[in-house]
């Protein structure tokens, strides 16, 4: 294990701010995000030290990161 901070997967998603002032993700970005979540679930499926709670917590962290980025784009 490393002490280096892990970059959030959602940090790579492109966010655009529309003329209505809201932050948006393109369909391609949403599809990539959903595929990454599915791949993570498959990777965790056989890990005896992981369960759905830990997977849910990881998804919450990514959602929080994406929410913060959206807020930054709409200031």
CORFEN-V726781 format. One record per residue. N is the residue number from 0. RES is the residue in one letter. PHI is phi in radians with two decimals (* if undefined). D_FIRST is the distance of its C-alpha to the first C-alpha in whole Angstrom. Layout:
n res phi d_first
N RES PHI D_FIRST
N RES PHI D_FIRST
This chain:
n res phi d_first
0 X * 0
1 X -1.98 4
2 X -1.55 7
3 X -1.19 9
4 X -1.17 11
5 X -1.55 11
6 X -1.32 15
7 X -1.22 17
8 X -1.06 18
9 X -1.27 22
10 X -1.20 22
11 X -1.55 23
12 X -1.36 26
13 X -1.33 29
14 X -1.95 31
15 X -2.08 35
16 X -1.82 37
17 X -1.43 40
18 X -1.14 44
19 X -1.45 44
20 X 1.53 41
21 X -1.62 38
22 X -1.54 35
23 X -2.34 35
24 X -1.95 32
25 X -1.29 34
26 X -1.02 34
27 X -1.02 32
28 X -1.18 29
29 X -1.15 30
30 X -1.07 30
31 X -1.09 27
32 X -1.11 25
33 X -1.11 26
34 X -1.16 25
35 X -1.16 22
36 X -1.11 22
37 X -1.08 24
38 X -1.12 21
39 X -1.08 18
40 X -1.09 21
41 X -1.10 21
42 X -1.15 18
43 X -1.45 17
44 X -1.00 20
45 X -1.72 20
46 X -1.54 16
47 X -1.16 18
48 X -1.54 15
49 X -2.06 16
50 X -2.45 20
51 X -1.14 22
52 X -1.14 21
53 X -1.22 17
54 X -1.14 18
55 X -1.09 21
56 X -1.14 19
57 X -1.14 17
58 X -1.14 20
59 X -1.05 22
60 X -1.08 19
61 X -1.17 20
62 X -1.12 24
63 X -1.08 23
64 X -1.09 22
65 X -1.14 25
66 X -1.06 27
67 X -1.10 27
68 X -1.10 27
69 X -1.12 30
70 X -1.08 32
71 X -1.06 31
72 X -1.29 33
73 X -1.90 36
74 X -1.31 37
